[in-house]
Amino acid sequence: MNDQSKFWQHASRFQSLLVLVLMITAMSLLSDRFLTSANGWNIMRQISVNVCLSIGMTMVILSGGIDLSVGSVLAFAGAITAGLIKAPVPIPMLGVEVQFTTWGAILAGLMVGMFLGWFNGQMITRLKIPPFVATLGMLSIARGLTMLWTKGFPITGLGEGLAILGTRSVLGVPAPVWIAGTLVATFVLITKKTRVGRYIYAVGGNEQTARLSGLNVNRIKVIVYMLAGALSAVAGLIMTSRLDSAQPNAGMGYELDSIAAVVIGGTSLSGGRGTIFGTVIGCLIIGVLNSGLVLLNVSPFWQQVVKGSVILVAVAIDRMRESND
């Protein structure tokens, strides 16, 4: 290995953390309102949704896939939960109506997200549809189902039960931060310490070799997409709880922030390489960038330009790192 390759190998381990430190320093110098506890907790609350989405996206990309449907699944799972809380579900055949409890509705939302993820996995493994196309189709399907379920109007007034997930604090830490932190710890353990985690890396690193080694590649892929769907539903529940409302257009464009966080965090788009911790750093970079641009009164249109540029730079660095391996 030559000196240049060694440099890129070592630099790639800390580049995201270095970028985060430099960005925090720059924003602190540009705005005296940035480095405050109130703004810090606000950033943590805001990124909690993206952390949930990005953990699932990390698992998918590690396996060599992509999931463009996470934002729409977020919206549909949140809408299902809100709708079941607000009104009973009629069963005409039995002449009865079923009223869900808050926790029953939450469980239903999670199951919906997992089912949509399972459907993505089946389309990819059974019908051999490329992940980009399959999940792009699900993006449209889930968004359409959300509009049909809500009839295009927000579902509001969801009660105190659901508010616990998004607006309460425990020991001074907002509940969304607790949820995101628990998921991060869980999936760090899964990727580092379990057989399933090793299998996901193996499939993403070289699918053919993994198949020849006796791994059930299709099953692993389906599991990964189900996890991504379930985590999208968790993100939807947090957002719905925070807003006390299920919005038909919730989560639009969130798949871009999720992919950006994963790539910025050092996960290779080719699969087989990356960490959950790196993704969390990527989410923090996106959150700090968003907060700083708002505090600096940067136009929302320019914010989109800046975020798109950050994604391009991150992908370019990823390509350079791979070429030097």
N, C-alpha and C positions, 0 to 999 in steps of 0.2 A: 504494500500500500504506500503510495507516494505521499509527500508532505501535504499537498493540496487536498487529497482525499481525507487525510487525518484531520486537517483543519475543518473541513465541512462536517465530518462525523462528530467532532466535539462541539462545534458551534451549533449544530442542529439540536443538541440536547437542551440548550439554554436560550435559544434565540427568542422564543415566545415570551419567556420570563423577562428577558432583557428589554424587549419591545414594550411590555407592560410597565416596567419600572420607568423607562424613558417617557412613555405617554403620560403616566401619572405626574411625573416631574414637570413636564411641559404644561399640562393642564393646570397644575397648581400655580405655576408662574403666570399663566395667562388669565386666571380667574381666582379671586380670593374666596369665592363661594364653593370652589370645587373640593378642597381638602377640609371638609367639615364632616362631623359624624352623621348629621342629618342626610347629607348628600351621599355619604358612604352607604348608609342603610338603604337609601332610595335606589342606588345602583344594584345592591344585592337583591332587593325585591324584584327589580325589573329583570335582572338576568336569570332569576329562578326559573322562569318559564323556558327561556332559551337553554338553560342547563339541562332541563328534563328532555327537551327535544333533541339536544345535541348529544346526550349520552346514547339515545337510541340511534341517532345518525352515525355516531362513532362505531357502534356495533355493526351496523349495516355496511359502512365503508370498509371496516376491517375485514369483512367477509368478501370484499370485492364487488359490492353492489352500491346502490344509491337509492334514496327514497325522497321523491319530490312531493309526496302526499301528506307530510307530517302536519303542515298548517291546516289543511282541510280536515284531516282526522281530528285535530285539536278542536276545530269549530264544531264538528258533528257530535263528538263525544260530550262537549260542554252543553250543546243544545239539547241532546237527549236527556242528560241529567236534569237540566233546568225544566224541561217540559214535563218530566215524570214527577218532579217535586210540585209543580204548579197545578197539575190536573190529573185526575184518575184516568186509567187506560180502559176503555170499554171493550168487553169481550162479547160481541153480539150473539154468538152461538150459545153461550151460557146465560146470557141476560144479566151479567154482572159487570161491575167496574172494579178494577184493581187500583188501589191507592198505594203508591210507593212511599216508604219512609225516606228520609234524607240519605241515610247510609245505603238503603236499597237502591236509590237512584244513582248514587255515586258508583256502586258496584256495577250497575247496568251500563254506565258511561265507560267504565274501564273495560267491560266485556265487549262493548261495541268497538272500542279502539283496538283491542286484541284481535277481534274477528276481522276487521278491515286489514290489519297487518297479516293475519293468516291468509286472507284472500290474495294479498299482494304476493306472498310467498308461493302460493299455489300457482298463480299465473306465471311466475318466473320459473319455477321448477318443473311443473307439469306440462305447461304449454310452451315452455322455452321462449317466452317473451322477454326481451331485454329489460333489465330493471328500470332503465330510464323511461321506456315506453309504458311499461306496466304501471309504474307509480305515477306517471303523468296522467294516465287514464283514471287512476284512483283519485288524483287531485280533483279532477272534474266531477267524478261520481260523488265523492264525499261532499263537495261544495254544493252540488245540486240537491243532494239529500238534505243538507242543512237548510237550504232555502225552502224545500218542500215541507220540512218538519216545522219550521218557524213561520212559514208563509211570508217570509221576507221581513218580519218584524222582530225586534228584540223581545226576549222573554225576561221579565224583570220581577223584582220583589220576591226573592228566593228564600228569605228567612234567615234566622240566626244559625241554624244548623250547618248550612253550607259555608257561612261566613268564616267559620273557624279555620278553614283551609287557607284563606287568602288574606284575612285582615287581623287575625289575632296574633299575639306575641306570647312566647314562652320563655321565661327567664330573660326577658328583654330582647330576645331574638325573634324576628317575624316568622310566623309559621311557614311561609313559602321557602324561607332560607333553611329551616329545619328539614323540610321535605326534600329540597334539592340536595342538601348536605348528606342526608341519609341515603339517597339514591346514588350519589357519587361514591360514598364509602362501600355500598353494596356492590356496585359494578366494578370498582377497583379490585375488590376481592374476587369477583367472578372472573375478570380477565386475567388476573395474576395468579390465582390460587386454585382454580377449578379446571376440571377436564374440559368442560364446555368452552371455557375461555381459550384454552390451548387449541381446541378444534377450530374455533373461529379464526384464529391467527393462521392456522394451517391451511384452511380453505382459501383465505384471502391471499396468502403467500404463493400458493401454487395449487389450484383446484385439482388438476389432473393427478398430481402426486398424492394429494390427500385422498382422492378417490381410490387410487391404486393401493394406498395404505390400509384400506378397509373402512374408511370413514363414510358414514351416510351423509354425503354432502347436501343432498336435497333436504333432509330433515334439519340439518344445522341451519341452512338458509331460511327455512320456514320459521324456526325458533327465533332467529335474529329479527325477522320482519314482524313477528308477533310481539317481541319485546319493544320494537320501535313503535308499533301501534299503541301498546299499553302505555308507554311513556308519553306519547303524544296526548293520550287521554288524560294522564295526570296533569300535563301542562294545561290542557283545556279546563280541567276542574279548578286549578289555581287561578287562571284568568277569569273564569266565570264567577268564582267566589270573590275575587278582588273587586270586580265591577258590579257585583250583585245583579248581573245581567248576562244572558247569552246572546251575543251579537251574531247575526247571520254572516257577516263579513270578517269575523274574528280569525286571526291567524294568517291573513293574506300576506304573502311575501315572507313569512317566517321561515320557510324552508331555505331561503337564501341566507338569512342570518345563521341558521343552524349549520349549513354546509360551510359557511365562512368560518365559524368558530372552530369547527372540526379541522379544517385545512390549516388555519392560522395556528392551531394547537399542535401541528406537526404530524397529523395522521395523513398517510399517503393515499391519494385517490386511487392508486393501483391496488390497494388492499394489503393486509398482512403486516402493517407497521403503524404504530400509533399508541397513544395511551389516553385513558379517561382524564388523568390529571392534566395532560396537555390540552385537552378539550375545554376543561374548566378555565385554564389560562386564556384560551381563545375567547370564551364567553366573557371573561372579565375585560379583555381588550375591546371587544365589541361594545360592552356596557360602558366602559370608561370613554370610549370614542363618542358614543351617542350622548352621554351626559355632558361631556365637555363641549360638544358642538352646540347643544341646546343652551348651555350657560353662556356661550360666546355669541349667541343670537345668530348663528349661521342658518341660512335659508334651508328649509327641508329639502329643497331640490338639490342644493349643493351637498347636503348630507348624503343623499343617495349616490352622488358622484364620488365622494370620498370613500364611502363603504365599498362601492364597486371597485375602486382603485386598490383598496386594501386587499380585496379578494384576489385580484389579478397578481399583485405582488406576492401574496402567499402561495399561489399556485406556481408562479415562476420560480420561487425559492424551492418549492417541493420538486419541481422538474430538475433544477440544478443539483439538488441533493441526490436525486436518483441517478443522474448522469455521472456523479462522482463516487458512487458506491462500487 
